[in-house]
Amino acid sequence: MSVQMVIENARQLVPAQLDDRDVVVAFFGALHHYNASLDLDFTLSDAWETIFDEQFRSSYNDPNMMWLLAKEGNKAIGLLIAGVHTDSALFCHRQWVEVQALYVADNYRHQEIGQCLLSAAYTWAEGLKLSRVQLYVTASNVRAQSLYAEEGFVTSQTIMCKTLW
Ligand SMILES: CC(C)(COP(=O)(O)OP(=O)(O)OC[C@H]1O[C@@H](n2cnc3c(N)ncnc32)[C@H](O)[C@@H]1OP(=O)(O)O)[C@@H](O)C(=O)NCCC(=O)NCCS
């Protein structure tokens, strides 16, 4: 993944490296802590950190993955994880870029960092000749949904859950 760009002044988007492991894990944990506060079904398992760390180590430089950090100087302030998703050969349109995680640190929100991270995912998708970027968002996460709507995302499917016990 070769996307690297300056946002403004000392802020830039850079591919995460092994040295960034701790902050990537911390941001992913914070994102899912927030998701779990909206819906307990998204609570991470006890082993998540080990599993996630292994995923990062094995795919941070995979050309089909994008592990992107927004940084101010050397300080990481945002994270986007995206990957090329390939669906079953049953379907004509079966490949797209899926945004798997988007997180901006509390003190840096409302400064268009989320938008910049998403733009980098569009640029990456275009480079791969993939015309679709998609993501999952929790139904009650209206803040993220308003960003996605502003960015031109529309709902294409709804996941419906019935809790049996
Ligand atoms: C969602 C999130 C990534 C947005 O990051 P951000 O850098 O603040 O986003 P931007 O500044 O690019 O936001 C652009 C627009 O999105 C909407 N938006 C973003 N944060 C918002 C908030 N806290 N309240 C209301 N609208 C918000 C607004 O339309 C905003 O424009 P504005 O700042 O001029 O009002 C960030 O709030 C976050 O990390 N939240 C917790 C994790 C999360 O929900 N991730 C998404 C999971 S699917």
The ligand as an ORCA input file, in Angstrom:
! r2SCAN-3c Opt
* xyz 0 1
  C     -16.505      8.917     13.219
  C     -15.118      9.555     13.318
  C     -14.082      8.638     12.665
  C     -15.157     10.887     12.549
  O     -13.847     11.421     12.539
  P     -13.604     12.993     12.372
  O     -12.177     13.186     12.040
  O     -14.179     13.732     13.522
  O     -14.484     13.277     11.094
  P     -14.479     14.578     10.236
  O     -13.935     15.765     10.978
  O     -13.880     14.237      8.914
  O     -16.050     14.741     10.152
  C     -16.720     15.198      9.045
  C     -18.190     15.279      9.357
  O     -18.684     14.077      9.933
  C     -19.663     14.396     10.883
  N     -19.145     14.213     12.251
  C     -17.937     13.792     12.618
  N     -17.847     13.726     13.958
  C     -19.045     14.137     14.441
  C     -19.582     14.293     15.753
  N     -18.855     14.019     16.867
  N     -20.852     14.732     15.899
  C     -21.587     15.017     14.799
  N     -21.129     14.897     13.540
  C     -19.877     14.466     13.356
  C     -19.983     15.793     10.652
  O     -20.819     15.918      9.553
  C     -18.602     16.296     10.378
  O     -18.559     17.564      9.933
  P     -18.254     18.732     11.041
  O     -17.054     18.287     11.854
  O     -18.018     19.918     10.197
  O     -19.498     18.822     11.873
  C     -14.723      9.873     14.791
  O     -15.762     10.611     15.388
  C     -14.453      8.616     15.605
  O     -13.349      8.095     15.615
  N     -15.481      8.122     16.312
  C     -15.359      6.925     17.170
  C     -15.122      5.669     16.355
  C     -16.163      5.460     15.290
  O     -17.358      5.661     15.489
  N     -15.680      5.014     14.116
  C     -16.530      4.660     12.994
  C     -16.953      3.227     13.143
  S     -17.929      2.683     11.771
*
